[in-house]
């Protein structure tokens, strides 16, 4: 995070596993955490202001189908609050 008044970096988060040659984004959440999408590594991560990982999810980006290696690419992700979901996640359990 860069302070626009003086161009000083006030907050950053680095992790070798977040290396993404292309596609990626970061969003500051209402709770102060940062949601990071690392597209080419298939990783979603939420980091606290103290640089602790709140949670992460890794998506398998490659698989072999009929002997041919296939690759997927994570290009975007959005994080929604529970209040946004209009159905019961526990229904049927």
C-alpha positions in Angstrom: 0.0 0.0 0.0 1.5 3.3 -1.1 0.7 6.6 0.7 -0.4 8.9 -2.2 0.8 12.0 -0.4 4.4 11.0 -0.2 4.7 7.8 -2.3 6.0 5.9 0.7 5.2 2.2 0.9 3.2 1.8 4.1 2.2 -1.8 3.9 3.3 -4.8 1.7 3.1 -8.5 1.8 5.6 -10.8 0.1 5.5 -14.6 -0.2 7.4 -16.6 -2.8 4.3 -18.8 -3.4 2.3 -15.7 -4.5 4.6 -15.3 -7.5 2.3 -14.8 -10.5 3.8 -14.1 -13.9 0.4 -12.8 -15.1 -3.0 -12.2 -13.7 -3.4 -11.2 -10.1 -5.1 -8.7 -7.9 -5.4 -7.5 -4.4 -8.3 -5.9 -2.6 -8.5 -4.2 0.8 -11.5 -5.7 2.7 -13.8 -3.9 5.1 -12.2 -5.7 8.0 -8.7 -4.3 7.1 -7.4 -7.5 5.7 -6.2 -7.9 2.2 -7.6 -10.4 -0.3 -4.9 -11.5 -2.8 -5.4 -13.5 -6.0 -2.3 -15.0 -7.6 -3.5 -16.1 -10.9 -0.8 -18.2 -12.4 -0.1 -20.0 -9.1 -3.8 -20.6 -8.4 -3.7 -19.3 -4.9 -6.3 -17.2 -3.0 -5.2 -15.8 0.3 -6.5 -13.3 2.9 -3.8 -11.6 5.0 -4.3 -9.5 8.1 -2.6 -6.1 8.6 -0.1 -7.9 10.9 0.8 -10.1 7.8 -0.7 -13.3 9.2 -2.6 -15.6 6.8 -6.3 -15.6 7.8 -7.0 -18.4 5.3 -5.9 -19.6 1.9 -7.1 -21.8 -0.9 -5.0 -23.4 -3.6 -6.6 -24.4 -6.9 -5.1 -27.4 -8.8 -4.2 -25.8 -12.2 -3.0 -28.8 -14.1 -4.3 -32.3 -14.8 -3.7 -35.1 -17.3 -6.6 -36.0 -19.6 -6.2 -38.9 -22.0 -2.4 -38.7 -21.6 -2.3 -35.0 -22.4 -1.3 -32.4 -19.8 -3.9 -29.6 -19.5 -3.6 -26.3 -17.7 -6.2 -24.0 -16.2 -5.7 -20.4 -15.2 -7.3 -18.4 -12.4 -8.0 -15.0 -13.8 -10.3 -13.5 -11.1 -12.0 -14.2 -7.8 -14.4 -12.3 -5.6 -15.0 -12.7 -1.9 -18.6 -12.4 -0.5 -19.9 -11.9 3.0 -22.2 -14.5 4.4 -25.1 -12.0 4.4 -24.8 -11.9 0.6 -25.7 -15.6 0.3 -29.5 -16.0 0.0 -29.6 -19.8 0.8 -28.8 -22.0 3.8 -25.4 -23.6 3.3 -26.3 -26.2 6.0 -29.5 -27.3 4.3 -29.7 -31.0 3.8 -26.9 -31.9 6.3 
